[in-house]
Amino acid sequence: MAKDTKDKPSAEGMLIRELAELLNETGLSEIEMERQGLRLRVARQLTMAVAAPAAVAAAHAPLPSMHLAGDVAPKPADAASNPGTVKSPMVGTAYRAAEPGSAPFVEVGTRVAQGQTLLIIEAMKTMNHIPAPRSGTVTQVFIDNGQPVEFGEPLVVIE
């Protein structure tokens, strides 16, 4: 009598299920692996909350501010229309330095090259380096270290 193969998942199917379970257990958003010529990528879609509950926000206290007085400019209404404005590509927490106590990546007056890191935005426990889209001089910085930022919010101006 022939065995029905629909009831028994393939080795690849079992591996995908194991990786999916690992995603749920670890809180990761994707896993990619390659073994013996077989390449698998398992990812899940996550929805990001815009506002964090007060208890969570208090648990993740921002790092001490790492800017000089007068270094952070208020966000004028025309900052978004300035062609040199670098806007946040995501919702998260912005950090101006790589770690507490170290110098900021950029300050007002810093010359930057295209691709140079301007700051880091932490989103979903992932540190995302935000690169300069072009070379120039940083003329304004709109964020403090450890400040929450929204998608499209002005971060710095490069002229």
C-alpha positions as CSV (number, residue, x, y, z in Angstrom):
1,M,0.0,0.0,0.0
2,A,1.4,3.5,-1.0
3,K,2.0,6.0,1.8
4,D,0.2,9.4,1.4
5,T,3.0,12.0,1.3
6,K,0.5,14.9,2.0
7,D,0.3,13.9,5.6
8,K,4.1,14.0,6.2
9,P,5.8,17.4,5.6
10,S,9.0,17.5,3.6
11,A,12.4,18.2,5.3
12,E,12.3,21.8,3.9
13,G,8.8,22.2,5.3
14,M,9.9,21.1,8.7
15,L,12.9,23.4,8.6
16,I,10.6,26.3,7.7
17,R,8.3,25.6,10.6
18,E,11.2,25.3,13.0
19,L,12.6,28.7,11.8
20,A,9.1,30.3,12.1
21,E,8.8,29.0,15.7
22,L,12.3,30.4,16.3
23,L,11.2,33.8,15.0
24,N,8.3,33.8,17.5
25,E,10.4,32.6,20.4
26,T,13.2,35.2,19.8
27,G,11.1,38.1,18.6
28,L,13.2,38.4,15.4
29,S,11.6,39.7,12.3
30,E,13.5,37.5,9.8
31,I,16.0,34.6,9.6
32,E,18.0,33.7,6.5
33,M,20.2,30.6,6.2
34,E,21.9,28.5,3.6
35,R,22.8,24.9,3.9
36,Q,24.0,22.4,1.3
37,G,22.9,24.6,-1.6
38,L,19.4,25.2,0.0
39,R,18.8,28.8,0.8
40,L,15.8,29.7,3.1
41,R,14.5,33.1,4.3
42,V,11.6,33.2,6.8
43,A,10.2,36.6,7.6
44,R,7.2,38.0,9.4
45,Q,5.5,41.3,9.0
46,L,5.3,43.4,12.1
47,T,3.2,46.5,12.8
48,M,4.9,49.3,14.7
49,A,3.1,51.2,17.3
50,V,3.5,55.0,17.0
51,A,3.1,55.8,20.7
52,A,4.6,53.7,23.5
53,P,2.9,53.2,26.8
54,A,4.2,55.4,29.6
55,A,5.5,52.4,31.6
56,V,7.6,51.2,28.6
57,A,8.9,54.7,27.9
58,A,10.0,55.1,31.5
59,A,11.8,51.8,31.4
60,H,13.9,52.9,28.4
61,A,15.2,56.2,29.7
62,P,17.1,58.1,27.1
63,L,20.9,58.4,27.2
64,P,22.3,61.7,28.6
65,S,22.1,64.5,26.1
66,M,25.3,64.8,24.1
67,H,25.1,68.2,22.5
68,L,26.5,71.6,23.2
69,A,24.1,74.4,24.2
70,G,22.5,75.9,21.2
71,D,23.5,72.9,19.0
72,V,20.0,71.6,18.6
73,A,17.8,74.0,16.6
74,P,14.0,74.3,16.9
75,K,12.2,72.8,13.9
76,P,10.9,75.7,11.8
77,A,8.0,75.0,9.5
78,D,10.2,75.5,6.4
79,A,12.7,72.8,7.6
80,A,10.8,70.1,5.8
81,S,10.9,72.0,2.5
82,N,14.6,72.7,2.7
83,P,16.3,70.6,0.0
84,G,19.2,69.8,2.4
85,T,16.9,68.4,5.2
86,V,17.6,64.8,6.1
87,K,14.3,63.3,7.3
88,S,13.8,60.2,9.5
89,P,13.2,57.1,7.4
90,M,11.4,55.4,10.3
91,V,9.9,55.7,13.7
92,G,12.3,55.1,16.6
93,T,14.7,56.6,19.0
94,A,17.5,58.8,17.6
95,Y,21.0,58.7,19.0
96,R,23.6,61.2,18.0
97,A,26.6,59.1,19.2
98,A,27.6,55.5,18.9
99,E,27.6,55.0,22.7
100,P,27.1,57.0,25.9
101,G,30.1,59.2,26.5
102,S,31.4,59.2,23.0
103,A,31.4,62.2,20.7
104,P,28.4,62.8,18.4
105,F,28.7,61.6,14.9
106,V,28.0,65.2,13.6
107,E,27.5,68.7,15.1
108,V,26.6,72.0,13.5
109,G,29.6,72.9,11.3
110,T,30.7,69.3,10.7
111,R,31.7,68.6,7.0
112,V,30.2,65.3,5.9
113,A,30.8,63.0,3.0
114,Q,28.0,61.2,1.2
115,G,27.3,58.0,3.0
116,Q,28.9,59.1,6.3
117,T,26.8,58.2,9.4
118,L,24.9,61.2,10.7
119,L,23.1,59.4,13.6
120,I,21.6,56.1,14.6
121,I,17.9,55.4,14.9
122,E,16.9,52.4,17.1
123,A,13.8,50.7,15.9
124,M,12.6,47.3,17.1
125,K,15.9,46.8,19.0
126,T,17.9,47.3,15.8
127,M,20.4,50.1,15.4
128,N,20.0,51.7,12.0
129,H,22.8,54.0,10.8
130,I,21.4,57.0,9.0
131,P,23.8,58.0,6.2
132,A,24.3,61.5,4.7
133,P,22.5,61.5,1.3
134,R,25.1,64.0,0.0
135,S,28.3,65.8,0.9
136,G,28.2,69.2,2.6
137,T,28.2,71.0,5.9
138,V,25.7,70.3,8.7
139,T,24.0,73.6,9.3
140,Q,21.3,72.5,11.7
141,V,20.6,69.6,14.1
142,F,17.0,69.2,15.2
143,I,17.2,66.3,17.6
144,D,18.5,65.6,21.0
145,N,20.3,62.3,22.0
146,G,17.7,59.7,23.0
147,Q,14.8,61.6,21.4
148,P,11.9,59.7,19.9
149,V,11.4,60.5,16.2
150,E,8.6,60.0,13.7
151,F,8.7,58.9,10.1
152,G,9.5,62.0,7.9
153,E,10.6,64.2,10.9
154,P,13.5,66.5,10.1
155,L,16.7,65.4,11.7
156,V,19.5,67.6,10.3
157,V,20.2,70.0,7.4
158,I,23.2,69.5,5.1
159,E,24.1,72.4,2.9
